[in-house]
Structures are given as structure tokens and as C-alpha cells.
């Protein structure tokens, strides 16, 4: 077994162990997942955050497409480039999230029931 194969195996074992630890802690409640997709208004009230949903879905989608590219080019020994369009869309997605967060924190005044 070559040095490169040993390092590759170690990386896979490490990532698998990390995923198993995180999964275990999520399932046992040691990592709190309550209100993960909720934001907090200026007055302290919780609200369902569509900005967080779009950010989560776009980030996961981008990661899956990149992982697919990596798996298709794994024999070349180099990581594939991320296109400028993908980076711009990912940056735009984060800008939408941060804009919604800034709006809720700075401009929205707490009203009745909030």
C-alpha cells in the first residue's frame, strides 16, 4: 500500500468518524437542533426564517455538486475549480440571508404580539 493510499484511507476514516460522532450527538440531544431554522426578532420573539432555509438548501446543493465534481475527477489528483458563477450565486445567497437578518435586527420594530 502506497503512502498516498494510506493518507487517503486515513482521511476517509477521520471524516467517517467525525460524521458518526456528530450524528450520535444530534440523535442523543447533545447538539441542540431546536429552532435551527428560526430567527429571533429584535423583541426576542422567534419566527420561522425563510432566509435560513434558502441559505441551507443552496449551500448544501452547492456542496453536493462540488462533491460530485470531485468524485468524477478523483483520478486526476487535483481538485476541480469552482466556477465564478457558482461563487457569485453562493455569495448572493449569503447576501439574501444577511439582508434578512439585518432587516429584522435594524429596521423592524417590535409590535403587538412580537
C-alpha positions in Angstrom: 0.0 0.0 0.0 1.5 3.4 -1.0 1.8 6.4 1.1 -0.9 8.2 -0.9 -3.4 5.3 -0.3 -2.7 5.3 3.4 -3.3 9.1 3.7 -6.5 8.7 1.6 -7.7 5.9 3.9 -6.9 8.0 7.0 -8.9 10.9 5.6 -11.9 8.7 4.9 -11.7 7.1 8.4 -11.4 10.6 10.0 -14.3 12.0 8.1 -16.4 8.9 8.8 -15.7 9.1 12.5 -16.5 12.8 12.5 -19.8 12.2 10.8 -20.6 9.3 13.2 -19.8 11.5 16.3 -21.9 14.4 15.0 -24.8 12.1 14.1 -24.6 10.4 17.5 -24.7 13.7 19.3 -27.6 15.0 17.2 -29.6 11.8 17.9 -28.9 11.9 21.7 -29.6 15.6 22.0 -26.1 16.7 22.9 -26.2 19.0 19.9 -29.3 21.2 20.2 -31.3 21.3 16.9 -34.2 23.2 18.4 -35.1 26.4 16.5 -32.3 25.8 14.0 -34.4 27.2 11.2 -35.8 30.1 13.3 -34.6 33.6 13.8 -35.1 36.0 16.7 -36.7 39.3 16.2 -35.4 42.4 17.9 -38.0 42.0 20.7 -36.9 38.4 21.3 -39.7 36.6 19.6 -38.9 33.5 17.4 -40.0 33.4 13.8 -39.6 30.8 11.0 -36.8 32.1 8.8 -37.1 31.6 5.0 -33.7 33.2 4.7 -32.1 30.3 6.7 -34.0 27.7 4.5 -32.7 29.2 1.3 -29.2 29.5 2.7 -29.2 25.9 3.9 -30.6 24.5 0.7 -28.3 26.5 -1.6 -25.2 25.7 0.5 -26.0 22.0 0.6 -26.8 21.9 -3.1 -23.5 23.7 -4.0 -21.6 21.3 -1.7 -23.2 18.3 -3.3 -22.5 19.5 -6.9 -18.9 20.1 -5.9 -18.6 16.7 -4.3 -19.9 15.2 -7.5 -17.2 17.0 -9.5 -14.6 15.8 -7.0 -15.8 12.2 -7.4 -15.7 12.5 -11.2 -12.2 13.9 -11.2 -10.7 11.8 -8.3 -8.2 10.0 -10.6 -6.6 13.3 -11.8 -5.2 14.0 -8.3 -6.3 17.7 -8.3 -9.4 19.4 -7.0 -11.8 20.8 -9.7 -12.2 24.6 -9.9 -15.3 26.3 -8.6 -16.8 28.4 -11.3 -17.1 32.1 -10.9 -20.9 31.8 -11.4 -21.2 29.4 -8.5 -19.2 31.6 -6.2 -21.4 34.6 -7.2 -24.6 32.7 -6.6 -23.3 31.4 -3.3 -22.3 34.9 -2.3 -25.8 36.2 -3.4 -27.4 33.5 -1.3 -25.5 34.6 1.8 -26.3 38.3 1.0 -30.0 37.4 1.0 -29.6 35.8 4.4 -27.6 38.6 5.8 -30.0 41.2 4.4 -33.0 39.5 6.0 -31.1 39.3 9.3 -30.1 43.0 9.1 -33.7 43.9 8.3 -35.0 42.1 11.3 -32.3 43.5 13.6 -32.2 47.1 12.5 -35.3 48.2 10.8 -38.2 46.1 12.1 -39.7 47.5 15.2 -41.3 45.0 17.6 -45.1 45.4 17.5 -48.0 43.8 19.2 -47.6 40.0 19.6 -43.9 40.1 18.8 
